[in-house]
Amino acid sequence: MGKSIRKTGTAEKNVGIFRIGAVFFVSLAILAVLSVIALRIGSVSYSTSEILESIFDTNSTIHTIIINLRLPRVILAILVGMCLSAAGTLLQAVMQNPLADPGIIGVSSGASVVATIVFLVAPTLMSSLPLLAFGGAAIACLMIYVMAWKRGIDPTRIILAGTAINSMLGAVSSFLTLLNADNLQGVLSWMNGSMAAKSWSQVRILGIYGGIGLVLALLCIKPANALQLGDDMAKNLGLQVNKMRILLSGVGAFLAASTVAVVGMIGFVGLVVPHITRLLVGSNHRVMLPTGMVIGACVVLFADTLGRTIAAPIEIPLGIIMAILGGPFFLYLLRRGRKG
């Protein structure tokens, strides 16, 4: 009987490992397919063979369109998806709540206010925008923790404080926009999270800052796993809970601010992707975080490709597409939680 039980346990473990591996590699395959589709379709569509031939023909029009226009956009969408999904995963671990999201709790709004000020008032500081946006996100985090502190940090108070901060900072951004009506078109495009007219310079910026943030996120796997066990258990494991919450929030804010600085406000990615990933591979961040990065890249690349083709030649900003796709999913989560 004992041997039978051990064999069953081993079989279940093997099935779990097989499923995790399958989800990860299928996600990579989907990302590869979506990347090819995104490169092929647009105002003018090309076959895969034409794209491959154009790579070495630097004088062709197809080469210019693929290498200078579509490829940077594909890479940027992948980076944005990875950064936002990692940010959402970390913040959900901090809040111990699967409904936490950089946009919902005010982190993205803090970055947005600073970015709006730079965009409208001090455009000469655009080269430093990622760091300045992180400063705004960090200030928003500080405000949230100050408001939520009461003999320690309670996850529920963090979410309530974050929602209030998000509302206030959103009003500040709207007020700044109204004061600068001459630049309204450009600001609205940025606030809706647009990937249009992005080039290799934006890819380099997000590649540097986002790459640093993603490495830091992977280094936070162990404390993230400990936090989801509850404060008491985490303390018994020797974790300094409040310090770790601040650290993970800082990394999440840095990732969210990096994307806000480059492509603007994009909601729901940090909410939807971690939840989908958790359903597919479980809540162990050692598996969940890297898998979520790939799934996040798939979601953002799909949404961006859909936005630029569904109503062509009109392009729908990525932020609007994600709101259309993510809003119903968020309501579903609320409904599901109520039934539970």
LODOKOL-391951 format. One record per residue (C-alpha): x, z, y. Coordinates in steps of 0.001 Angstrom, whole numbers, plus 500000, padded with zeros to 6 digits. Layout:
BEGIN
XZY...
//
This chain:
BEGIN
500000500000500000502813500963502413504610497667501776501364495783502361500818497495505698504389496746506804503981493083505811500723492863507750502341494410510818505265491991510579502886489054510212500926490126513298504178490505515216505296487035514123501941485550515136502337487218518545505827485778519015504609482352517884501726482446520346503968483510523237506460480757522444503692478201522091502117479137525445505477478971527216506546475593525808503080474056526172503116475187529809506510473518530276505162470331528689502110470373530969504378470882533981506492467885532943503383465700532536501958466831535888505306466083537566505301462512536220501682462020537279502424463369540767505339460948541107503269458006539891500088458301541924499529458202545663498497455661548299500381453213546052500669453886542326503709453029540227504381452907536517506887455224534898509220452288534189509132451242537860510024454779538917512934454969536469514260451599537611513987452545541296516173455641540892519319453482540814518046450819543230518694452607546517517572449631548606514079449399547127510922450646548824509896452449545641513179454403545698512495455572549246508928456629548459509804458441545225513070460106546226512348460933549867508603461585549813507122462393546413509997464108544581510617466753547299506902467487547345506781467913543558509775470267543569508351472222546512504992472638544749506803473972541665508794476462543751505693477616545658503780478179542422506627480155540867507131482332543963503450483137544524502751483868540857505779486198540674504702487920543898501182488443542568502474489769539230504697492355540921502013493465543372499467493838540564501954496060538737502406498139541896498669498448542518497846498823538800495008496428539558494584492837538290492713491898541485495681492494543801497104489452545573499591488865548444496835487306550543494131489847549783496138493010550522497698491816553789501287490918552804500829487209553498498963487994556726501943489971558030504197486989557401501560484696558899501370486563562214505131486347562758505217482719561639502349481873564016504210483505566910507362481513566099505378478309565598503541478603568923505849480557571216509437480255569953509855477029567922513635477228568441513641480062565873512178477868563105515480477868561201515215481663560837511508481613559994511796482775556340513650485947557356511362486550560337508297486033558129509721488538555646510089490971558548506382490527559288505475491010555632507699494098555450506017495595558529502621494911556946503808496672553744505033499625555789501687499885557580499877499756554249502001502520552722501717504721555822497930504400555744497795504925551970500155507920551844498531511241550979500813513526548987502096510381547316500948506784546958497712506076545156497111502443544011493450502527545087494360503636548607496989500888548778494374498213548065491895499661550569494587499955553242495843496453552443492368494980552820492004496614556241495479495446557342494706491935556109491542491826558226493313493069561356496293490748561032494012487807560313492224488527563588495583488628565413496529485204563999493172483762565066493569485231568561497043483719568938495706480374567811492927480432570414495447481220573146497409478115572214494659475551571813497046472684572641498841473181569330495655473893567412495877470898565061499374471744563864498578475445563499495399474799561527497294472541559137499884475274558620497290478054558237495507476015555564498707475705553545499686472050553681502393470264551687502133467118553810505268465681555443507551468110553639511098466942552954514310467986551241515054470408554096512009472519553145513009472293549485516470473634550326515039476503552384512575477634549720515136476930547003517523479435548594515102482172549649512670481668546768515531481518544264516858484863545494513366486363545311512747485065541783516029486524540524515121489875542095511661489649540488513197489173537038515367492230537666512176494230538339510703493652534875511588497091533497510100499163536379507037496874536443506415497615532764506859501337533389504442501380536348501625499840534336501795502806531927500572505093534707502372507403537109502705510340534718504174508268531903506492506436534310507790509763535639508361510998532093510487507884531541512638508931534483511243506430536972511007507376540645507503505997541044507168505890544832510587504293545319509884501701542640506535500846544209508251500241547542510992498169545861508577495960543922506374495567546996509432494495548989510354491813546445506740490613546299506577490509550103509834488539550262508514485940547812505181485612549619506852485430553040509196482675551867506274480456550876504302481265554040507298480311556192507686476934554490504184475692553602501784478117555299499006480286553905498013479624550286495640482056548655494526482888545119497669481702543281499015485256543105495618486464541892494575483794539399497871482969537671498913486520536638495440487145535258495454483900533230498962484668531979497966488204530989495073486831528929497374484343527167500537486353526444499708489993527166500853492381529853504526492829528923506299491625532065509317490550530026507103487716528771504392487629531396506607487104534456508577484008533334505530482473531657503476483106534793506097481316536901505667478159534798501867478391534817501920479013538581504012475873539055501443473930537006498510475279539019500011474527542443501294471083541432497884470185539993496074471441543102498410469583545468498136466327543514494353466707543468494268467372547210496200464253548153494325461889545809490726463069545444489662461907548938492451459404549678493492458313552250492381461704553636494547464559552369492985467932551661495438470796552336496661472766549339495271476034550713491748474582550798491999473236547246493229476617545975490354478376547767487864476000546126489411476527542691490385480185543032487310481561544802484925481092541866487540482522539491487872485607541693484089486079541651484179485687537875486760488470537624484595490741539774481546489958537657483483490486534428484828493808535708481322494972536613480044494171533101483025496006531606
//
